[in-house]
Amino acid sequence: MYWTTHIAVGALLGSRSRSRLSALAMGAISHPLLDTIPHYDFKNKIFSAGDFIIGLALLNLLVDDRDNSKIILGALGGGAPDIEGGLVYFHLISKRRAYFHKLFPHSKTSLARALVQESLIIAAAYLIVKNNQKKPPSNPAFVLPVRFKLNSVPLRPKS
């Protein structure tokens, strides 16, 4: 599964969580669950680096001017296990020390199928997160155009 997909789903789960800790946990739990879906793993360092950059760009698009900590922690939890793969690709750790992906089975599929299914997952996660972030309109129709000051009306009649 592409790192970008794990980031998108983790961000989605984080955006729907009630706490930062549950956002991180739900993102981390989503990783092995997504990896059970048949997918294509990049063998090329350039494509892997591109996936990493696209994932960061997507995360940048998902955050807004509100508190984004749960979105970021969910994405971090979802994407963190694949950092291990990047460390192996760039020879920063040996393959035999990469334990996470040995614990969970991976099913393989073609590149074309993987691109379609993961693009749909990423798009759905993006749209759900962005839809949940919609702000109420700054000038809703039910607000009266005249503003009243409470202290301008005396509470007691003058005697």
Contacts in CASP RR format, 6 or more apart in sequence:
PFRMAT RR
TARGET T0000
AUTHOR 0000-0000-0000
METHOD contacts of the structure
MODEL  1
MYWTTHIAVGALLGSRSRSRLSALAMGAISHPLLDTIPHYDFKNKIFSAG
DFIIGLALLNLLVDDRDNSKIILGALGGGAPDIEGGLVYFHLISKRRAYF
HKLFPHSKTSLARALVQESLIIAAAYLIVKNNQKKPPSNPAFVLPVRFKL
NSVPLRPKS
1 34 0 8 1.000
1 35 0 8 1.000
1 37 0 8 1.000
1 39 0 8 1.000
1 41 0 8 1.000
1 82 0 8 1.000
1 118 0 8 1.000
2 39 0 8 1.000
2 42 0 8 1.000
2 51 0 8 1.000
2 114 0 8 1.000
2 118 0 8 1.000
3 48 0 8 1.000
3 51 0 8 1.000
3 52 0 8 1.000
3 55 0 8 1.000
3 79 0 8 1.000
3 82 0 8 1.000
4 51 0 8 1.000
4 54 0 8 1.000
4 55 0 8 1.000
4 58 0 8 1.000
4 118 0 8 1.000
4 122 0 8 1.000
5 34 0 8 1.000
5 118 0 8 1.000
5 121 0 8 1.000
5 122 0 8 1.000
6 30 0 8 1.000
6 31 0 8 1.000
6 34 0 8 1.000
6 78 0 8 1.000
6 79 0 8 1.000
6 81 0 8 1.000
6 82 0 8 1.000
7 55 0 8 1.000
7 56 0 8 1.000
7 58 0 8 1.000
7 59 0 8 1.000
7 75 0 8 1.000
7 78 0 8 1.000
7 79 0 8 1.000
8 55 0 8 1.000
8 58 0 8 1.000
8 62 0 8 1.000
8 75 0 8 1.000
8 121 0 8 1.000
8 122 0 8 1.000
8 125 0 8 1.000
8 126 0 8 1.000
9 27 0 8 1.000
9 30 0 8 1.000
9 34 0 8 1.000
9 78 0 8 1.000
9 121 0 8 1.000
9 125 0 8 1.000
10 26 0 8 1.000
10 27 0 8 1.000
10 30 0 8 1.000
10 74 0 8 1.000
10 75 0 8 1.000
10 77 0 8 1.000
10 78 0 8 1.000
10 79 0 8 1.000
10 125 0 8 1.000
11 58 0 8 1.000
11 59 0 8 1.000
11 62 0 8 1.000
11 71 0 8 1.000
11 72 0 8 1.000
11 74 0 8 1.000
11 75 0 8 1.000
11 125 0 8 1.000
11 129 0 8 1.000
12 125 0 8 1.000
12 128 0 8 1.000
12 129 0 8 1.000
13 23 0 8 1.000
13 26 0 8 1.000
13 27 0 8 1.000
13 30 0 8 1.000
13 74 0 8 1.000
14 22 0 8 1.000
14 23 0 8 1.000
14 26 0 8 1.000
14 27 0 8 1.000
14 70 0 8 1.000
14 71 0 8 1.000
14 73 0 8 1.000
14 74 0 8 1.000
14 75 0 8 1.000
15 23 0 8 1.000
15 62 0 8 1.000
15 70 0 8 1.000
15 71 0 8 1.000
15 128 0 8 1.000
15 129 0 8 1.000
15 132 0 8 1.000
15 133 0 8 1.000
16 132 0 8 1.000
17 23 0 8 1.000
17 26 0 8 1.000
17 70 0 8 1.000
17 74 0 8 1.000
19 70 0 8 1.000
20 69 0 8 1.000
20 70 0 8 1.000
20 73 0 8 1.000
23 69 0 8 1.000
23 70 0 8 1.000
23 71 0 8 1.000
23 73 0 8 1.000
23 74 0 8 1.000
24 73 0 8 1.000
24 74 0 8 1.000
24 76 0 8 1.000
24 77 0 8 1.000
25 77 0 8 1.000
26 74 0 8 1.000
27 74 0 8 1.000
27 75 0 8 1.000
27 76 0 8 1.000
27 77 0 8 1.000
27 78 0 8 1.000
27 79 0 8 1.000
28 77 0 8 1.000
28 78 0 8 1.000
28 80 0 8 1.000
28 81 0 8 1.000
30 78 0 8 1.000
31 77 0 8 1.000
31 78 0 8 1.000
31 79 0 8 1.000
31 80 0 8 1.000
31 81 0 8 1.000
31 82 0 8 1.000
32 81 0 8 1.000
32 103 0 8 1.000
32 104 0 8 1.000
34 121 0 8 1.000
35 101 0 8 1.000
35 104 0 8 1.000
35 105 0 8 1.000
35 106 0 8 1.000
36 104 0 8 1.000
36 105 0 8 1.000
36 107 0 8 1.000
37 107 0 8 1.000
37 117 0 8 1.000
38 107 0 8 1.000
38 108 0 8 1.000
38 109 0 8 1.000
38 113 0 8 1.000
38 114 0 8 1.000
39 106 0 8 1.000
39 107 0 8 1.000
39 108 0 8 1.000
39 109 0 8 1.000
39 114 0 8 1.000
39 117 0 8 1.000
39 118 0 8 1.000
40 108 0 8 1.000
40 109 0 8 1.000
40 110 0 8 1.000
40 111 0 8 1.000
40 113 0 8 1.000
40 114 0 8 1.000
40 115 0 8 1.000
41 106 0 8 1.000
41 108 0 8 1.000
42 48 0 8 1.000
42 51 0 8 1.000
45 89 0 8 1.000
45 90 0 8 1.000
48 86 0 8 1.000
48 89 0 8 1.000
52 86 0 8 1.000
58 122 0 8 1.000
58 126 0 8 1.000
59 71 0 8 1.000
59 72 0 8 1.000
59 75 0 8 1.000
61 126 0 8 1.000
62 68 0 8 1.000
62 71 0 8 1.000
62 75 0 8 1.000
62 126 0 8 1.000
62 129 0 8 1.000
62 130 0 8 1.000
63 71 0 8 1.000
63 72 0 8 1.000
64 133 0 8 1.000
66 133 0 8 1.000
71 129 0 8 1.000
81 100 0 8 1.000
81 101 0 8 1.000
84 93 0 8 1.000
84 98 0 8 1.000
84 99 0 8 1.000
84 100 0 8 1.000
84 101 0 8 1.000
85 98 0 8 1.000
85 101 0 8 1.000
86 92 0 8 1.000
87 93 0 8 1.000
87 98 0 8 1.000
88 94 0 8 1.000
88 95 0 8 1.000
88 98 0 8 1.000
109 117 0 8 1.000
END
